[in-house]
Amino acid sequence: MDGSDVTDDSAAEWEYKVIEPPTELTKRESANPERRLNELGTDGWRLVDTISYDGGGTKFLVFERRLED
């Protein structure tokens, strides 16, 4: 394979979205984010990182998608 069919992400421009994971009514337990993640995926977003609290637990989910030309 010569790499000619591989997309060059280094020249791409990206946009980012940061969301808080959904929580249950008690605000102490995370709700299953599957539906929201699938919605974001359908819109072209992909999960690239998580940001955690110092004491543990996920504070933010970080998504990116390629900017349209």
Secondary structure, 3 states (H helix, E strand, C coil): CCCCCCCCHHHCCEEEEEECCCECCCCCCECCCHHHHHHHHHCCCEEEEEEECCCCCEEEEEEEEECCC
